[in-house]
Amino acid sequence: MLEKILKKIKNEKLIENGDKIVLGFSGGPDSVFLLEVLKELKKELKFEFVLAHINHLFRGENSDGDEKFSILSGEKSEIPVFIKRASMKEIAKEKGIGLEEAGRIIRYEFFSEILEKTGSNKIAVAHNLDDQIENFLFRLIRGSSLEGLEGIQNRGNIIRPINETYKSEILNFLDSNNIEYRTDETNFENDFTRNSIRLDLIPFIEKRYNSNFKDKVHNLIEEVKEVNEILKVDLQKYKVLENNRVVLSIDLILKEDEYIQRKIINEYFKEFVLESSREKISNVIKLFRSSGSKNIHLEKNFILKKQYKNIWIEKENIDNFENIDVSLIQKIPFKIKVNGYVLETLEDEKSFGKNEFLTNLKVGDTIEIRCRKDGDKIKPLGMDSYKKVKDILINEKVPKEVRGTIPLVLKENEIVWVSGIKKSENFKCGKNEKGIKLIIRRQDEE
């Protein structure tokens, strides 16, 4: 098995002479196995690697035990170990995301940090073939495109040397060679979707329908890769020079089949390392037959612009204000960064969730943006009387250290919105009317 993996690494040039690798090391069987693979590979290639371990502070003493195990593993193999402690729960709460996503964000930010600190050029993560299959099923259930069904691929400087090795093979190797590893007990809880797929769905299908189900899914993943390679688009064919700017020609894209059109947009998003989804791509395709100029705001502070028969993506320039202690006066429309938040306005007919508020404000209105002051009051949506902002923040369980940083939007000295917390009855937009939508999000979500 080791020979097969080493051959794959060399054939695909995942690791070459002179490389410096950051190995994401949890202490679990997969990362311990990958450590053994890299140690074996060092007998044939000249490269260096370090271990990067994150204590998510999620499992109490067990998390601390993983940390100690990782340090000892590095000392035993004479490999540098870098440790980070970061609460998955706190990040999830702060960003309003799930624990799994919070953990992923923490991991890759830390790996990138160590990559730069050590002058490394690649990050190695220990996804195995079972992870590939679970990810395929997870995305299939969520409604993925063919690109999304390729499994967890090597992308950019992130390599996955053991992504074609089953978990059972890994465990058998470690146990046969008396190699220690840590066990994460949360992997046996089906509170998370992926855990449920691993613990419930796959065993059920194997028992009820096909004992070789995972092999069949693996074969299908390989076929999807082949199909995607055949249908791969050359983005350069659709690019033109317009006003000294490289753009995509809508006329050239529309000559293609609808599926290829979606592939083109997906490839274009990849150029800017942007996430793509069916909905996002469909919204871009809809622009093709719309009149006039239109924009779509994307993540990471990017914006997709459509003008006449061309579209392009560019970085959006927005004003940045940090730690405001005075009022900011802005005319609608605007988009600003303030106190770690992004606050913007758009004309719209609908708003969704607590982080958006469709108001009766108008383009050209002058508004004030500031932080909370003693005595501030707002007339909450659906109420006839005013309430103190201080009491609202307490009742909403907003942490004390955050209360003074939340931007308040005011018009003529009356509070329109305690951003992301409470909306004003006096400024709500009428039913089926078009108004100004206020939007707030954390700056690190850009």
C-alpha positions in Angstrom: 0.0 0.0 0.0 2.8 2.4 0.9 4.5 1.7 -2.4 1.3 2.5 -4.3 0.9 5.9 -2.5 4.6 6.8 -3.0 4.2 6.0 -6.7 1.1 8.2 -6.9 2.9 11.1 -5.2 5.9 10.9 -7.5 3.8 10.4 -10.7 1.5 13.3 -10.0 4.5 15.4 -8.7 2.6 16.2 -5.5 5.9 16.4 -3.7 9.2 17.1 -5.4 12.8 17.7 -4.4 13.2 21.0 -2.6 9.6 21.3 -1.5 8.7 22.5 2.0 5.5 21.1 3.3 3.1 22.1 6.1 1.3 18.9 7.2 -2.0 19.4 8.9 -1.7 17.1 11.9 -4.7 16.3 14.1 -3.1 13.3 15.8 -5.9 11.1 14.3 -5.2 8.0 12.2 -5.3 9.7 8.9 -2.7 12.4 9.7 -0.5 9.9 11.6 -0.6 7.7 8.6 0.3 10.6 6.3 3.2 11.5 8.6 4.5 7.9 8.1 4.1 8.3 4.4 6.1 11.5 4.3 8.8 10.0 6.5 9.1 7.0 4.1 9.1 9.4 1.1 12.1 11.3 2.6 14.2 8.2 1.9 13.7 8.9 -1.8 13.2 12.6 -2.1 14.9 15.7 -0.5 12.2 17.8 1.0 11.3 19.3 4.4 8.1 19.4 6.4 6.6 20.6 9.6 3.5 19.7 11.6 0.7 22.2 12.2 -1.8 21.2 14.9 -5.0 23.1 16.0 -6.6 22.6 19.4 -10.2 23.6 18.7 -11.0 23.6 22.5 -14.1 21.6 21.7 -13.5 18.3 23.5 -11.9 19.5 26.8 -9.2 17.2 28.1 -9.3 15.1 24.9 -8.5 18.2 22.8 -5.6 18.9 25.1 -4.5 15.3 24.8 -4.4 15.6 21.0 -2.2 18.7 21.4 0.2 16.9 23.7 0.3 13.8 21.4 1.1 16.1 18.4 4.0 17.7 20.2 5.4 14.3 21.2 5.0 13.0 17.6 7.0 15.9 16.3 9.7 15.5 19.0 9.9 11.7 18.3 10.4 12.3 14.6 12.5 15.4 15.1 10.1 17.5 13.1 9.0 21.1 14.1 5.5 21.4 15.5 3.3 24.5 15.4 0.3 24.7 17.7 -2.7 27.0 17.6 -5.6 27.2 20.1 -8.8 28.6 18.7 -12.4 28.0 19.8 -14.6 26.5 17.1 -17.7 27.4 19.1 -16.7 31.1 19.4 -15.9 31.4 15.7 -19.1 29.7 14.7 -21.1 32.0 16.9 -19.3 35.1 15.8 -19.7 34.4 12.1 -23.2 32.8 12.4 -22.0 29.5 10.7 -21.9 25.8 11.6 -19.2 24.2 13.7 -17.8 22.2 10.8 -17.4 25.3 8.6 -15.8 27.2 11.5 -13.3 24.5 12.0 -12.4 24.5 8.3 -11.8 28.2 8.3 -9.6 28.1 11.4 -7.6 25.2 10.0 -6.8 26.7 6.6 -6.1 30.2 7.9 -3.6 28.6 10.4 -2.0 26.4 7.7 -1.5 29.4 5.4 0.0 31.3 8.3 2.6 28.6 9.0 3.2 28.2 5.2 4.3 31.8 5.1 6.2 31.7 8.4 8.3 28.7 7.4 8.8 29.6 3.8 6.9 26.5 2.8 5.3 26.1 -0.6 2.7 23.3 -0.1 0.1 22.3 2.5 -0.6 18.5 2.9 -3.9 17.4 4.3 -4.9 13.8 5.2 -8.2 13.3 3.4 -8.8 9.7 2.6 -11.0 7.8 0.1 -13.8 7.5 2.6 -13.8 11.3 3.0 -14.0 11.6 -0.8 -17.1 9.4 -0.9 -18.8 11.1 2.0 -18.1 14.5 0.3 -19.6 13.2 -3.0 -22.8 12.1 -1.2 -22.9 15.3 0.8 -22.7 17.4 -2.3 -25.1 15.2 -4.2 -27.7 15.6 -1.5 -27.2 19.4 -1.5 -27.5 19.6 -5.3 -24.1 20.0 -6.7 -22.9 20.5 -10.3 -20.6 18.0 -12.0 -17.6 20.0 -10.9 -18.7 19.7 -7.3 -18.9 15.9 -7.7 -15.3 15.4 -8.5 -14.5 14.8 -4.8 -11.9 16.6 -2.7 -9.2 17.5 -5.2 -5.6 18.8 -5.0 -6.0 22.5 -5.6 -3.3 25.2 -5.8 -0.7 24.5 -3.1 -3.0 22.1 -1.2 -2.1 18.4 -1.8 -3.9 15.3 -0.6 -1.5 12.4 -1.0 -3.7 9.7 0.6 -7.1 10.6 -1.0 -7.3 7.3 -2.8 -6.7 5.1 0.3 -9.6 3.7 2.3 -9.8 4.4 6.0 -9.9 0.6 6.7 -6.5 0.3 4.9 -5.1 3.1 7.0 -6.3 1.6 10.3 -5.0 -1.8 9.4 -1.5 -0.4 8.6 -1.3 1.5 11.8 -2.6 -1.3 14.0 -0.4 -3.9 12.3 2.7 -1.8 12.9 1.7 -0.8 16.5 1.7 2.9 15.6 -0.3 5.0 18.1 -2.9 7.5 17.1 -5.7 9.5 18.7 -9.4 8.9 18.4 -11.9 11.8 18.1 -15.0 10.6 19.8 -17.1 13.2 18.0 -16.6 11.3 14.7 -19.0 8.7 16.2 -21.7 11.2 16.9 -24.2 11.8 14.0 -25.0 15.5 15.0 -23.2 16.6 11.9 -24.4 15.9 8.3 -21.1 14.3 7.2 -21.0 12.1 10.3 -24.5 11.0 9.7 -23.6 10.1 6.1 -20.7 8.0 7.4 -22.4 6.4 10.3 -26.0 6.0 9.0 -26.4 6.4 5.2 -23.4 4.4 3.9 -23.7 1.4 6.3 -27.5 1.3 5.5 -26.9 1.2 1.7 -24.0 -1.4 2.1 -26.2 -3.7 4.2 -29.5 -3.3 2.3 -28.4 -2.8 -1.3 -24.7 -3.2 -2.2 -21.8 -4.2 0.0 -19.4 -2.7 -2.5 -21.2 0.6 -2.5 -18.1 2.7 -1.7 -16.2 1.1 -4.6 -19.0 2.0 -7.0 -19.1 5.6 -5.8 -15.3 5.8 -6.2 -15.6 4.5 -9.8 -18.3 7.1 -10.4 -16.1 9.9 -9.0 -13.3 8.8 -11.4 -15.8 8.9 -14.4 -17.0 12.4 -13.4 -13.4 13.6 -13.4 -12.9 12.2 -16.9 -16.1 13.8 -18.2 -15.2 17.1 -16.6 -11.8 16.9 -18.3 -13.4 16.2 -21.7 -15.8 19.2 -21.2 -13.1 21.5 -19.9 -13.5 25.0 -21.4 -10.8 27.3 -22.7 -11.7 30.6 -21.0 -9.4 32.5 -23.3 -11.7 31.8 -26.3 -14.4 34.1 -24.7 -12.2 36.9 -23.6 -11.9 40.2 -25.5 -10.2 43.5 -25.0 -12.7 46.4 -24.3 -11.5 49.9 -23.2 -8.1 48.5 -22.1 -9.9 45.9 -19.9 -10.0 42.1 -20.5 -13.7 41.1 -20.3 -15.9 38.1 -21.2 -18.0 38.5 -24.4 -21.6 37.6 -23.8 -22.1 37.1 -27.6 -19.4 34.5 -27.7 -20.7 32.7 -24.6 -24.2 32.6 -25.9 -23.1 30.7 -28.9 -22.4 27.7 -26.6 -24.8 25.1 -25.2 -26.3 26.2 -21.9 -24.3 23.7 -19.9 -21.0 25.0 -21.4 -22.2 28.5 -20.6 -22.4 27.5 -16.9 -18.9 25.9 -17.2 -17.5 29.1 -18.6 -18.8 31.2 -15.6 -17.6 28.5 -13.2 -14.1 28.7 -14.7 -14.2 32.5 -14.5 -15.1 32.4 -10.8 -12.1 30.0 -10.3 -9.7 32.7 -11.7 -10.6 34.9 -8.7 -10.8 32.0 -6.2 -14.5 32.6 -5.7 -17.1 30.0 -4.6 -19.6 29.0 -7.3 -23.1 27.6 -6.9 -25.9 26.8 -9.3 -27.8 29.8 -8.0 -24.9 32.2 -8.4 -24.1 31.0 -11.9 -27.8 31.1 -12.9 -27.9 34.7 -11.8 -25.0 35.6 -14.0 -26.6 33.8 -17.0 -29.8 35.8 -16.5 -27.8 39.0 -16.9 -26.9 38.0 -20.4 -30.3 38.8 -21.8 -31.1 41.8 -19.5 -30.8 45.3 -20.8 -28.6 48.1 -19.5 -25.8 47.8 -16.9 -26.1 45.6 -13.9 -23.8 44.5 -11.0 -23.8 41.4 -8.8 -22.0 41.7 -5.5 -19.8 38.6 -4.8 -17.8 37.5 -1.7 -14.3 38.8 -0.8 -15.2 42.3 -1.9 -15.5 41.4 -5.6 -18.2 42.6 -7.9 -19.3 41.2 -11.3 -20.3 43.9 -13.7 -22.3 43.7 -16.9 -22.2 46.5 -19.4 -23.7 46.2 -22.9 -22.4 42.8 -24.3 -19.6 42.2 -21.8 -19.1 41.0 -18.2 -16.1 41.2 -15.9 -15.1 40.8 -12.3 -13.2 43.4 -10.4 -12.2 44.3 -6.8 -14.6 46.8 -5.3 -13.2 50.0 -3.8 -15.0 51.0 -0.7 -14.3 53.5 2.1 -12.8 52.0 5.2 -13.4 53.5 8.7 -12.1 51.7 11.8 -13.0 52.3 15.4 -15.3 55.3 14.8 -15.8 57.6 17.8 -17.6 60.3 15.7 -20.6 60.2 13.4 -20.2 59.4 9.7 -22.4 61.2 7.3 -23.2 59.2 4.1 -25.5 59.7 1.2 -27.4 56.7 -0.2 -26.2 54.6 -2.0 -22.9 53.7 -0.2 -20.8 50.8 1.0 -18.4 51.3 3.9 -16.3 49.3 6.3 -16.7 50.3 9.9 -15.6 48.7 13.2 -14.9 45.3 11.5 -18.3 45.4 9.7 -19.3 46.1 6.1 -22.4 48.2 5.8 -24.0 48.9 2.4 -27.3 50.0 0.8 -29.0 48.6 -2.3 -32.3 49.3 -4.1 -34.5 46.2 -3.7 -38.0 44.9 -3.1 -37.2 42.2 -0.5 -34.9 41.5 2.4 -34.0 38.3 4.3 -32.9 37.6 7.8 -31.7 39.8 10.6 -28.7 41.1 8.7 -30.9 42.9 6.0 -33.6 45.6 6.5 -35.7 46.9 3.6 -36.5 50.5 4.5 -38.5 53.4 3.2 -35.3 55.4 2.7 -34.6 56.7 -0.7 -31.6 57.3 -3.0 -30.0 60.6 -2.1 -31.1 60.5 1.6 -28.4 61.6 4.0 -28.0 59.3 7.0 -25.8 59.2 10.0 -23.8 56.2 11.1 -22.4 56.0 14.7 -22.1 53.8 17.7 -24.4 53.6 20.7 -24.8 56.5 23.1 -26.5 56.7 26.5 -30.2 57.2 26.1 -30.5 55.9 22.6 -34.0 54.6 21.8 -35.6 52.8 18.8 -39.2 51.9 18.0 -38.8 48.2 17.3 -40.6 46.6 14.3 -44.2 45.7 15.2 -44.3 47.8 18.3 -46.0 51.1 19.2 -43.5 52.3 21.9 -39.8 53.0 22.0 -37.2 50.8 23.8 -33.8 51.7 25.0 -31.0 50.3 22.7 -29.0 49.4 25.8 -31.9 47.1 27.0 -32.3 45.6 23.6 -28.6 44.6 23.4 -28.8 43.0 26.8 -32.0 41.1 26.0 -30.4 39.9 22.7 -27.4 38.6 24.7 -25.0 40.7 22.7 -21.5 40.4 24.4 -20.7 43.5 26.5 -17.4 44.1 24.6 -19.2 44.1 21.3 -22.1 46.4 22.1 -20.1 49.6 21.6 -18.9 48.6 18.1 -22.2 47.8 16.4 -23.1 50.5 13.8 -26.3 52.4 14.3 -28.1 53.9 11.2 -30.0 57.1 11.8 -32.0 59.6 9.8 -32.6 63.0 11.2 -31.5 61.9 14.6 -33.9 58.9 14.7 -32.5 55.4 14.8 -33.4 53.4 11.6 -31.5 50.2 12.5 -29.4 48.8 15.2 -27.5 46.9 12.5 -28.2 43.2 12.6 -30.1 43.5 15.9 -33.3 45.6 15.7 -35.2 47.3 12.9 -37.4 50.4 13.3 -41.2 50.3 12.8 -41.0 53.9 11.5 -38.7 53.1 8.6 -40.1 49.8 7.3 -40.9 49.6 3.6 -44.5 49.2 2.5 -45.7 45.9 1.3 -44.8 45.2 -2.4 -42.9 48.5 -2.6 -39.4 49.1 -3.7 -37.1 50.6 -1.0 -33.5 50.8 0.2 -32.1 47.6 1.7 -29.6 48.0 4.4 -27.1 45.1 4.7 -24.5 44.3 7.3 -21.9 41.5 7.5 -18.6 40.9 9.2 -15.6 42.3 7.4 -13.9 38.9 7.4 -16.8 37.5 5.3 -15.9 39.7 2.4 
